[in-house]
């Protein structure tokens, strides 16, 4: 395993790496069993990822374990927006917006290959719009506030558009009642790849990270949490740590109860869903916010390559956090909104992928989740475990900083965060204009791996057959599957098709057809038995069938 020491974090691995960071599961498990850590982070979503990176950048001996796969919970199923949040201005939470916009700016500097500027369009309609021409003036006041508190950092202020300008951005919009539009600018990211990149950056700075490692229980010493007992690949590992962080999102209460039998639940899950349709069925070049007739909620439609992602968030959720899908009712809700706003007729047959995820809000059981605040909460329990809940993807870097500030207090140590200007792997020296101009595989790899794309390119140079696409109709190459196994701790077909690539989201059925080929590559790279490969392929196909049955047949979610 190739790693870099966490002694001079200012000379980050992201800026100096000349060889690929290869991660070996067996070596990582040995380290977890043998070493004594300053801090163990449990939970490999965006919050846990930035917490372990912050710890490693301060020179702490840090570890992170995740029961399934990095970002497999909420953090691969978000809106994928890196934004300040206009709704939070409407709620009067201007401070959260100001801080979120500052963090958006830092993300765009530290991960320019992963966080991209995106225009957002609000059509102004005579009727059945998010708002009519009369309300548009008031809404434009919100946009001015947004610009002034930090939106300007993205390089563009909001704009008022004429009808032809609106139709140039969204030619499929129904034009009969269109009066113009308002456009402002935020950013988007592939959330799963962002989390993975943060985790790998932490590993490059000396952290020990492992997915497929479930915390079965907590270790205690003199009444204080002193580590965790973890199961991974059939092995049981006792990980010793001076401080433990609970960053498990919607599973927070479950782990907190293991630390304190008297713990009372605090997390209230809010469900968000997204569906994907081909771009030629809904032709837009930005994100368009549309109403759903008779509903208070809005739907967003975002172009993503040759697809459009339609989504909405913040419905109360009462089911299992381990089995969350977009339902038939939720899909119909999104299709209804799109068909009202756009020409043509989208049907269930046009939906090529879907996701459902939960947001770990903190608060009581009363009131709509839509109206609950998005501030994070960091506490230290009576057994000394640090727990972080709430927050949002955009502010994850700052949340990680504050979590490790609290850990430093538990440890009785001092040391400032160094992540404000720390580039993520692939971000230092990345030239987005040059990458876009290169076109083809080079542009595709550049926008996923940044300057580390050369390592995937080296695989193709050594074996040109690895340039072949692995999923029909999508740009992902066989080389990316090889790299996922060698450098990104991919263990299964699902790891590759759901998160290392986003094939399951953008082409669900085609990804199922590719499962066997992905399994064969993983089998060769990871020395899996034929039975292990067959099991990985079968589990993926079962998961896809389950997703489709809930979405299309209305099976119980």
C-alpha positions in Angstrom: 0.0 0.0 0.0 1.3 3.4 -1.0 0.6 6.2 1.5 2.1 9.5 2.5 2.8 10.6 6.1 0.7 13.2 7.8 3.6 15.4 9.0 3.6 18.4 6.6 0.0 18.8 5.6 0.6 22.1 3.8 2.6 20.1 1.1 -0.5 18.0 0.5 -0.5 14.7 -1.3 -3.0 16.3 -3.7 -0.4 18.7 -4.8 2.7 16.4 -4.9 1.6 12.9 -5.8 3.4 11.3 -8.7 2.3 7.7 -8.2 -1.3 6.4 -7.7 -2.5 5.9 -4.1 -3.2 2.1 -4.0 -5.3 0.8 -1.1 -5.0 -2.8 0.0 -7.8 -4.2 2.3 -5.6 -6.8 4.0 -3.0 -4.2 5.0 -5.6 -1.7 6.1 -7.2 -4.4 8.4 -3.9 -5.2 9.9 -3.3 -1.5 10.7 -6.7 -1.2 12.3 -6.0 -4.2 14.5 -2.4 -3.2 15.5 -2.4 0.6 15.8 -3.6 2.9 18.5 -5.5 5.8 17.0 -6.1 9.3 18.3 -9.5 9.3 16.7 -11.8 6.7 15.1 -14.6 8.1 12.9 -17.5 5.7 12.4 -19.5 6.5 9.2 -18.2 7.0 5.7 -20.6 9.6 4.4 -19.6 13.2 3.5 -19.5 14.3 7.2 -17.3 11.4 8.4 -15.1 11.7 5.3 -14.3 15.4 6.0 -13.8 14.7 9.7 -11.1 12.0 9.1 -9.5 14.3 6.5 -9.4 17.2 9.0 -7.9 14.9 11.6 -5.2 13.6 9.3 -4.4 17.0 8.1 -3.7 18.1 11.7 -1.3 15.2 12.1 -3.6 13.1 14.2 -3.4 9.3 13.8 -6.9 8.8 12.4 -9.1 6.0 11.1 -12.5 5.8 9.5 -14.8 2.7 9.1 -18.0 2.4 7.1 -20.4 -0.5 7.5 -21.3 -0.7 3.8 -19.5 1.5 1.2 -18.3 5.1 1.2 -21.3 7.4 0.5 -23.6 4.4 0.2 -26.2 6.0 2.5 -27.4 9.6 2.2 -24.3 10.9 0.6 -24.7 9.2 -2.8 -28.4 10.0 -2.9 -28.5 13.8 -2.3 -29.6 16.5 -4.7 -25.9 16.8 -5.7 -26.1 20.5 -5.3 -23.3 22.5 -3.7 -25.3 25.6 -2.8 -26.2 28.3 -0.4 -29.9 27.4 -0.4 -32.4 30.1 -1.4 -35.1 28.4 0.7 -33.0 29.2 3.8 -33.2 32.9 3.0 -37.0 32.5 2.9 -36.8 30.9 6.3 -34.7 33.8 7.6 -31.6 31.7 8.1 -29.3 34.2 6.3 -26.2 33.2 8.3 -26.5 29.6 7.1 -26.7 30.9 3.5 -23.7 33.2 3.9 -21.6 30.4 5.4 -22.8 27.9 2.8 -21.8 30.2 0.0 -18.3 30.6 1.5 -18.0 26.8 1.7 -19.2 26.5 -1.9 -16.4 28.8 -2.9 -13.8 26.6 -1.0 -15.2 23.5 -2.6 -14.8 25.0 -6.1 -11.2 25.9 -5.3 -10.2 22.6 -3.6 -12.0 20.3 -5.9 -12.4 22.1 -9.3 -12.7 18.8 -11.1 -15.7 17.7 -9.1 -17.6 20.9 -8.3 -18.9 22.7 -11.3 -20.9 26.0 -11.8 -24.5 25.4 -12.7 -27.2 27.9 -13.8 -30.6 27.7 -12.1 -33.7 28.9 -14.0 -37.0 30.0 -12.5 -39.6 30.5 -15.3 -42.0 33.3 -14.8 -45.5 32.2 -15.9 -49.0 33.7 -16.1 -50.4 30.7 -14.2 -49.3 27.5 -12.6 -45.7 28.7 -12.1 -43.5 28.8 -9.0 -44.4 32.4 -9.0 -46.2 34.8 -11.4 -44.8 38.2 -12.7 -46.2 40.0 -9.7 -44.3 37.8 -7.2 -41.2 37.7 -9.4 -40.2 41.2 -8.1 -40.2 40.0 -4.5 -38.3 36.8 -5.5 -35.7 38.9 -7.3 -35.1 40.7 -4.0 -34.1 37.3 -2.5 -31.7 36.8 -5.4 -30.0 40.1 -4.7 -29.6 39.1 -1.1 -28.2 35.8 -2.3 -25.7 37.5 -4.5 -24.7 40.0 -1.8 -24.1 37.5 1.0 -21.7 35.4 -1.2 -23.3 34.3 -4.4 -21.1 36.7 -6.3 -18.0 34.5 -5.6 -19.1 32.1 -8.3 -18.3 34.8 -10.9 -21.8 35.7 -12.0 -24.8 37.6 -10.6 -28.4 36.6 -11.1 -30.0 37.7 -14.4 -33.5 38.5 -15.6 -34.2 36.7 -18.8 -36.6 37.4 -21.7 -38.8 34.7 -23.1 -36.4 33.9 -26.0 -33.5 33.7 -23.5 -35.5 31.3 -21.3 -36.3 29.1 -24.3 -32.7 29.1 -25.4 -31.9 27.5 -22.0 -35.0 25.3 -21.8 -36.5 24.8 -25.3 -38.9 22.2 -24.1 -40.7 24.6 -21.7 -44.3 25.3 -22.6 -44.2 28.8 -24.1 -47.9 29.8 -24.1 -47.9 31.4 -20.6 -44.2 32.2 -20.3 -43.4 35.8 -19.4 -39.6 35.5 -18.8 -37.4 34.1 -16.2 -34.8 34.6 -13.5 -31.5 32.8 -13.5 -28.9 32.6 -10.7 -25.8 30.4 -10.3 -24.8 27.7 -7.9 -22.8 24.4 -8.3 -23.3 20.7 -8.5 -21.2 17.6 -7.9 -21.2 13.8 -8.2 -21.7 13.4 -4.5 -20.4 9.8 -4.3 -17.2 10.6 -6.1 -16.7 13.7 -4.0 -17.0 11.6 -0.8 -14.6 8.9 -2.2 -12.1 11.6 -3.1 -12.2 13.2 0.4 -11.6 9.7 1.9 -8.7 9.0 -0.4 -7.2 12.4 0.3 -7.3 11.5 4.0 -5.6 8.1 3.2 -2.9 10.0 1.3 -2.2 12.0 4.5 -1.9 8.8 6.6 -5.4 8.0 7.7 -6.5 4.3 7.7 -9.9 4.0 5.9 -12.0 0.9 5.4 -15.4 0.2 3.9 -17.4 -3.0 4.6 -16.4 -2.6 8.2 -19.5 -2.6 10.6 -19.2 -1.3 14.1 -20.8 -4.1 16.1 -20.1 -2.5 19.4 -18.1 0.0 21.3 -15.1 -0.6 23.5 -15.0 1.2 26.8 -12.4 1.8 29.4 -13.2 3.3 32.8 -16.6 4.3 31.6 -15.4 6.1 28.5 -15.6 5.0 24.9 -12.2 3.8 23.8 -12.7 2.3 20.4 -15.0 -0.1 18.5 -15.4 -3.8 17.7 -15.7 -4.0 13.9 -16.6 -6.9 11.6 -15.0 -6.9 8.2 -14.8 -9.7 5.6 -15.6 -12.3 8.3 -12.9 -11.0 10.6 -13.5 -9.2 14.0 -11.2 -6.3 14.7 -10.9 -4.3 18.0 -9.9 -0.8 17.0 -8.4 1.2 19.9 -8.8 4.9 19.9 -8.5 7.8 22.4 -11.6 9.4 20.9 -14.5 8.1 18.8 -16.8 10.1 16.4 -20.3 9.0 15.5 -20.9 10.3 12.0 -23.4 7.7 10.9 -26.2 10.0 9.7 -29.7 8.5 9.9 -28.2 5.6 12.0 -26.9 8.1 14.6 -29.3 7.1 17.3 -28.5 3.4 16.9 -24.8 4.0 17.7 -25.5 6.6 20.4 -27.6 4.0 22.2 -24.6 1.6 22.2 -22.6 4.3 24.0 -25.4 5.3 26.4 -28.3 3.1 27.3 -30.3 6.2 28.4 -30.0 7.9 25.0 -33.2 9.3 23.6 -33.6 9.5 19.7 -33.0 12.8 18.1 -32.7 12.2 14.4 -35.8 12.7 12.2 -35.2 11.3 8.7 -36.5 13.3 5.7 -36.8 11.5 2.4 -35.6 12.9 -1.0 -36.2 11.2 -4.3 -34.8 11.6 -7.8 -35.6 10.0 -11.2 -33.6 10.2 -14.5 -35.0 10.5 -18.0 -33.1 10.8 -21.3 -32.2 14.4 -22.3 -33.9 14.1 -25.7 -37.2 13.6 -23.7 -36.7 16.8 -21.7 -34.4 19.2 -23.4 -32.8 21.7 -21.0 -29.3 23.0 -20.5 -29.4 24.0 -16.9 -31.5 23.4 -13.7 -35.1 24.4 -14.1 -37.4 24.7 -11.0 -41.0 23.8 -11.8 -44.2 23.6 -9.7 -46.4 20.6 -9.3 -50.1 21.5 -9.6 -51.9 21.5 -6.3 -48.8 20.9 -4.3 -46.7 23.2 -2.2 -43.4 21.6 -3.2 -41.2 22.4 -6.2 -39.4 19.9 -8.4 -36.0 20.5 -10.0 -34.9 19.3 -13.4 -31.1 19.2 -14.0 -29.3 18.3 -17.1 -26.5 15.7 -16.5 -24.8 14.8 -19.7 -27.3 13.0 -21.9 -29.8 12.7 -19.1 -32.0 14.9 -16.9 -32.4 14.3 -13.2 -35.7 15.3 -11.7 -35.9 15.5 -7.9 -37.5 16.8 -4.8 -36.6 16.5 -1.1 -37.9 16.7 2.5 -40.8 14.3 2.8 -41.2 12.8 6.3 -40.1 9.2 6.4 -41.0 6.4 8.8 -39.6 3.2 7.2 -36.3 1.4 7.4 -33.2 3.5 6.7 -31.7 0.4 5.1 -34.3 0.0 2.3 -35.1 3.4 0.8 -36.3 3.7 -2.8 -38.3 6.1 -5.0 -41.8 4.8 -5.1 -44.4 4.8 -7.8 -46.3 7.6 -6.2 -43.2 9.7 -5.9 -42.2 9.1 -9.5 -45.7 10.0 -10.7 -45.4 13.2 -8.6 -42.2 14.2 -10.5 -43.5 13.2 -13.9 -46.7 15.3 -13.3 -44.6 18.3 -12.5 -42.4 17.9 -15.6 -45.4 17.2 -17.9 -47.2 20.4 -16.7 -44.1 22.6 -17.3 -42.6 21.0 -20.4 -43.9 20.0 -23.8 -44.2 16.3 -24.6 -45.4 13.5 -22.4 -43.0 11.7 -20.0 -44.2 8.3 -18.8 -42.9 5.7 -16.5 -41.3 3.9 -19.5 -39.0 6.9 -19.9 -37.5 6.6 -16.5 -34.0 5.0 -16.8 -32.9 5.2 -13.1 -34.0 6.4 -9.7 -32.7 6.9 -6.1 -34.2 7.5 -2.7 -32.3 8.8 0.2 -32.7 10.1 3.8 -31.4 13.3 5.3 -30.6 13.2 9.0 -32.5 16.2 10.3 -32.4 17.0 14.0 -35.6 18.1 15.8 -39.0 17.1 17.1 -41.7 15.1 15.4 -44.0 18.0 14.8 -44.1 20.3 11.7 -43.1 19.7 8.2 -39.5 18.6 7.5 -39.4 21.2 4.7 -39.5 23.9 7.4 -36.8 22.4 9.7 -33.5 24.2 9.9 -30.4 22.6 8.4 -27.9 23.6 11.1 -25.5 20.9 12.3 -25.3 19.6 15.9 -22.1 18.4 17.6 -22.3 17.0 21.1 -20.1 15.0 23.5 -22.0 12.3 25.3 -21.4 11.2 28.9 -19.1 8.4 27.7 -17.0 10.8 25.7 -18.2 9.9 22.2 -18.4 12.9 19.8 -21.7 12.8 17.8 -22.4 15.0 14.8 -25.8 15.2 13.2 -27.7 17.5 10.8 -26.0 19.9 8.4 -25.7 19.5 4.6 -23.2 18.5 2.0 -22.1 22.1 1.2 -21.0 22.7 4.8 -19.3 19.3 5.3 -15.8 20.7 5.4 -16.6 23.1 8.2 -18.6 20.4 10.0 -15.5 18.2 9.9 -13.4 21.0 11.2 -15.7 21.6 14.2 -16.0 17.9 14.9 -12.2 17.6 15.2 -12.1 20.8 17.3 -14.3 18.9 19.7 -12.1 15.8 19.5 -9.1 17.9 20.3 -10.9 19.0 23.5 -11.6 15.4 24.4 -7.9 14.6 23.8 -6.7 17.7 25.7 -4.6 18.8 22.6 -4.4 21.9 20.5 -4.1 22.2 16.8 -5.9 24.2 14.1 -7.7 22.9 11.1 -5.8 22.9 7.8 -8.6 22.0 5.3 -9.7 25.5 4.3 -7.4 25.6 1.4 -6.4 21.9 1.2 -6.8 20.6 -2.4 -8.5 17.2 -2.7 -6.7 14.5 -4.8 -6.8 15.5 -8.4 -7.6 19.2 -7.7 -4.2 20.9 -7.5 -3.2 22.1 -10.9 -6.4 21.1 -12.6 -7.3 23.2 -15.7 -11.0 22.8 -16.5 -10.8 24.7 -19.8 -7.9 22.5 -21.1 -9.7 19.3 -20.0 -13.0 20.4 -21.7 -11.1 21.2 -24.9 -9.4 17.8 -24.9 -12.7 16.0 -25.5 -13.3 12.3 -25.6 -12.0 9.9 -23.0 -9.5 12.5 -21.7 -12.3 15.0 -20.9 -14.4 12.3 -19.3 -11.6 11.1 -17.1 -10.5 14.6 -16.2 -13.9 15.6 -14.9 -14.0 12.5 -12.7 -10.4 12.2 -11.5 -8.8 15.6 -12.1 -5.1 15.5 -12.5 -5.1 11.8 -11.3 -6.8 10.9 -14.6 -3.3 10.2 -15.8 -3.2 7.1 -13.6 -6.3 5.7 -15.3 -4.8 6.7 -18.7 -1.7 4.7 -17.9 -3.8 1.6 -17.6 -5.3 2.2 -21.0 -1.9 2.9 -22.5 -0.6 -0.5 -21.1 -3.8 -2.3 -22.3 -5.8 -0.4 -25.0 -8.7 -2.8 -24.5 -9.4 -1.1 -21.2 -10.6 1.9 -23.1 -13.7 0.0 -24.1 -17.0 1.1 -22.4 -18.1 -1.1 -19.6 -21.8 -0.1 -19.8 -23.6 0.4 -23.1 -24.4 4.0 -23.8 -22.3 5.4 -21.0 -18.7 6.8 -21.1 -17.3 4.7 -18.2 -14.3 2.5 -19.3 -13.1 -0.9 -18.2 -9.9 0.9 -17.0 -12.1 2.7 -14.4 -13.3 -0.6 -13.0 -9.6 -1.8 -12.7 -8.7 1.5 -11.0 -11.7 1.2 -8.6 -10.5 -2.2 -7.5 -6.8 -1.2 -7.1 -7.1 2.3 -5.7 -10.7 2.9 -4.6 -11.5 -0.1 -2.3 -14.3 -1.3 -4.6 -15.3 -4.7 -3.3 -18.5 -5.5 -5.3 -20.4 -5.0 -8.6 -22.6 -2.6 -6.7 -19.7 -0.5 -5.4 -18.6 0.0 -9.1 -21.9 0.5 -10.8 -23.7 2.5 -8.1 -20.9 4.7 -6.8 -17.5 4.5 -8.4 -19.5 5.1 -11.6 -23.1 6.3 -11.6 -24.2 3.7 -14.2 -27.1 2.4 -12.0 -28.6 5.9 -11.7 -28.2 6.9 -15.4 -28.8 3.6 -17.1 -30.2 1.1 -14.6 -31.1 -1.7 -17.1 -27.8 -1.3 -19.1 -25.9 -1.5 -15.9 -27.6 -4.8 -15.0 -26.5 -6.1 -18.4 -22.9 -5.1 -17.6 -22.9 -6.7 -14.1 -21.2 -9.9 -15.3 -18.4 -8.0 -17.1 -17.7 -5.9 -14.0 -17.8 -9.0 -11.8 -15.2 -10.7 -14.1 -12.8 -7.7 -13.8 -13.2 -7.5 -10.0 -12.6 -11.2 -9.8 -9.3 -10.9 -11.6 -8.2 -7.8 -9.7 -9.2 -9.0 -6.2 -8.5 -12.7 -6.6 -12.1 -13.6 -6.0 -13.4 -17.1 -6.4 -15.9 -17.9 -9.1 -18.6 -18.3 -6.4 -17.7 -14.9 -4.9 -18.0 -13.3 -8.4 -21.4 -15.0 -9.0 -22.7 -13.8 -5.6 -21.6 -10.2 -6.2 -23.3 -10.2 -9.6 -26.5 -11.9 -8.3 -26.7 -9.4 -5.4 -26.5 -6.5 -7.8 -29.2 -7.9 -10.0 -31.5 -8.6 -7.0 -31.0 -5.0 -5.9 -31.9 -3.6 -9.3 -35.0 -5.8 -9.5 -36.1 -4.5 -6.1 -35.6 -0.9 -7.1 -37.7 -1.4 -10.3 -40.4 -3.3 -8.5 -40.9 -0.4 -6.0 -40.7 2.2 -8.7 -42.8 0.7 -11.5 -45.1 -1.8 -9.8 -45.8 0.0 -6.6 -44.4 -2.7 -4.4 -44.0 -1.9 -0.7 -41.0 0.5 -0.1 
